[in-house]
Amino acid sequence: MTNRVIKRQEILDAFNFRRAIKTFDPTKKISEEDFNVILEAARLSPSSCGIEPWKFLVVQNQEFREKLKEISPGAQGHLPTASHFVIILSRTSEDTRYDSEYVKNQVLNVMGIPDEIADQVIEGMGNFQVNQQNVFENEQKALDWAKRQTFLPFANMMTVGALLGIDSCPIEGFYIDKVEKLLAEENLLEDGHLAVSAMVAFGYRANEPEYPRGRKEMKDIVQWIN
């Protein structure tokens, strides 16, 4: 068997392994080395225009988890048992607009675009955001655009976790206004520059899933246009 075939099978095995685990074994903790790989997968994920409109809060404090549990019905089994619990934040239009200081810093200091062409790059972003995608038609549309970007690292984190034999569960079952109020009170939203996108829990399953996972056949979801 060639290395390429082995890698293909490893990838498929990881996707078949991954399930939305509702309760983790609280006695099993993810190693620092493994969780850093999961975070690195998030950091290296792609984003539209390369602006990385996200931040990741790793919530390990048990008292804080209890506060979250009160306003997150979908995380009742995860918050007490997960080895690591992450809140994924998306940046608001304060930062994601092409003419913001955040984008300017991203272009010059993160991407390393030379000064002499930085204005052209930013102008191109503006054309894409305003004329092609109408991103800033209103604040909600701008926020939705940024939140869509966060689902790229969101998925990558869970996939890498599965490749490492680590379980996970994506979570959107929470009262978003109450969670944002809690985070704002803790000064975790950078004065309106960040908003809550989703949550994800990581750990090791306490039990095997009770039901088989159903998926549609490939022919039902893929149409080739040749």
Secondary structure as the mmCIF struct_conf table of DSSP 4:
data_model
#
loop_
_struct_conf.conf_type_id
_struct_conf.id
_struct_conf.beg_label_comp_id
_struct_conf.beg_label_asym_id
_struct_conf.beg_label_seq_id
_struct_conf.end_label_comp_id
_struct_conf.end_label_asym_id
_struct_conf.end_label_seq_id
HELX_RH_AL_P HELX_RH_AL_P1 ASN A 3 PHE A 17
STRN STRN1 ALA A 20 ALA A 20
BEND BEND1 LYS A 22 THR A 23
STRN STRN2 PHE A 24 PHE A 24
TURN_TY1_P TURN_TY1_P1 PRO A 26 THR A 27
HELX_RH_AL_P HELX_RH_AL_P2 GLU A 32 ARG A 43
TURN_TY1_P TURN_TY1_P2 LEU A 44 LEU A 44
HELX_RH_3T_P HELX_RH_3T_P1 SER A 48 GLY A 50
STRN STRN3 TRP A 54 VAL A 58
HELX_RH_AL_P HELX_RH_AL_P3 GLN A 62 GLU A 70
TURN_TY1_P TURN_TY1_P3 ILE A 71 ILE A 71
HELX_RH_3T_P HELX_RH_3T_P2 PRO A 73 ALA A 75
TURN_TY1_P TURN_TY1_P4 GLN A 76 THR A 81
BEND BEND2 SER A 83 SER A 83
STRN STRN4 HIS A 84 ARG A 91
HELX_RH_AL_P HELX_RH_AL_P4 SER A 93 THR A 96
BEND BEND3 ARG A 97 ARG A 97
TURN_TY1_P TURN_TY1_P5 TYR A 98 ASP A 99
BEND BEND4 SER A 100 SER A 100
HELX_RH_AL_P HELX_RH_AL_P5 GLU A 101 ASN A 105
HELX_RH_PI_P HELX_RH_PI_P1 GLN A 106 VAL A 110
BEND BEND5 MET A 111 MET A 111
HELX_RH_AL_P HELX_RH_AL_P6 ASP A 115 GLY A 126
HELX_RH_PI_P HELX_RH_PI_P2 ASN A 127 GLN A 132
BEND BEND6 GLN A 133 GLN A 133
TURN_TY1_P TURN_TY1_P6 VAL A 135 PHE A 136
BEND BEND7 GLU A 137 ASN A 138
HELX_RH_AL_P HELX_RH_AL_P7 GLU A 139 LEU A 163
TURN_TY1_P TURN_TY1_P7 LEU A 164 GLY A 165
STRN STRN5 ASP A 167 ILE A 171
BEND BEND8 PHE A 174 PHE A 174
HELX_RH_AL_P HELX_RH_AL_P8 ILE A 176 GLU A 185
TURN_TY1_P TURN_TY1_P8 GLU A 186 ASN A 187
BEND BEND9 LEU A 189 LEU A 189
TURN_TY1_P TURN_TY1_P9 GLU A 190 HIS A 193
STRN STRN6 LEU A 194 GLY A 203
STRN STRN7 ARG A 205 ARG A 205
BEND BEND10 ALA A 206 ASN A 207
BEND BEND11 GLU A 210 TYR A 211
HELX_LH_PP_P HELX_LH_PP_P1 PRO A 212 GLY A 214
HELX_RH_AL_P HELX_RH_AL_P9 MET A 218 ILE A 221
#
